[in-house]
Amino acid sequence: MSLVGNWSYPTAIRFGAGRISELAEACAQAGISKPLLVTDRGLAALPITTATLDLMERAGLGRAMFADVDPNPNEVNLMAGLDVYRSGGHDGVIAFGGGSGLDLGKMVAFMAGQTRPVWDFEDIGDWWTRADADAIAPIVAVPTTAGTGSEVGRASVLTNSETAEKKIIFHPKVLPSVVICDPELTVGMPPAITAGTGLDAFAHCVEAFSSPHYHPMSQGIAIEGMKLVIDNLPRAYVNGGDLEARAHMMSAAAMGATAFQKGLGAIHALSHPIGALYHTHHGTTNAVCMPAVLQLNRPAIAERFDAVSGYLGIDGGFDGFCAFVDRFNASFDIPQRMSGLGVTNPDLDRLIDGALKDPSCGGNPVALTRSNVAALLETVL
């Protein structure tokens, strides 16, 4: 298989089928000799996790695992993980799984040596400078889905269980030291999870491309990321064993998270409070929100989508892109409204407040107000 590379942007990435076999080398590169593998409950007993623990054990790294992680990880999960990390005398984390396992694993490594509460490091201004950077443990990230791109991110999303709010915790050293992207680990994903995670990657690329901030490198990455999803998500959805499509989707996920250094927008500003309050799947929630947000942003983004729609294989410029998004969602059985994800009797005021407080607001090309956020929520709910 020719889709193999050794990349150092944004961090060291070992990409290609079968490269999970290099896990011990990756730990050595990161300076980890006694790792704690952090994953979610759903993955804990699966063969890919057992095989990874076997790799660790054969290399003399032990087989310590923490898997008490909710789909939307919270500070309760974090404190439990920290107890296991500290009592086990670990010196680094293998963050393993989808967004929840990766985000929680990164937070365990980040908080292992901190003395302040995790909420003191929310992505607000320069709050990240409050952290003791020297106390952050090294991280090796191993994604098993192709969606969030958290393996190449400098932040984690953590839900405050008391307030039901999603918070973004940021620090530059939360970026994993080494990433192993092995598409063979994603082959077992069922179609619905393949679609939901893939559409998360698509939303990252769409919002990064739409963001008004200046970051030409991220802009170019976002365009290619969109194309990879458009060309390969249908293949991975129909045939989960299509390793080439799975590999391209892993690339697209990492590219989306790299690109959104340029910014996210209203899709994520809506999705975060909806997910925190109603526990919907993040990527699927993004997909439901996307059509309405594209229409809100039309005055600011139509010309840029006109310019790239042909390269994406879509006729009709921005209008053609919007029509494509509707068809794309429908092809994966994505509902048109949040009621299709089980959201009933939503607390509209609380969702509006949550959306306007979300850091993603700053990357939306049209300024978000109470009025237009209420209109967006009325449409998607």
Secondary structure, DSSP 8 states (H G I E B T S, - for coil): ----EEE-SSSEEEESTTGGGGHHHHHHHHT-SSEEEE--HHHHTSHHHHHHHHHHHHTTS---EE----SS-BHHHHHHHHHHHHHTT--EEEEEESHHHHHHHHHHHHHTT--S-GGGGBSSTTGGGGS-GGG---EEEEESSSSS-GGG-SEEEEEETTTTEEEEEE-GGGS-SEEEE-GGGGTT--HHHHHHHHHHHHHHHHHHHH--S--HHHHHHHHHHHHHHHHHHHHHHH-TT-HHHHHHHHHHHHHHHHHGGG---HHHHHHHHHHHHH---HHHHHHHHHHHHHHHTHHHHHHHHHHHTTTTT-SSHHHHHHHHHHHHHHHTT--SSGGGGT--S--HHHHHHHHHHSGGGGG-SS---HHHHHHHHHHH-
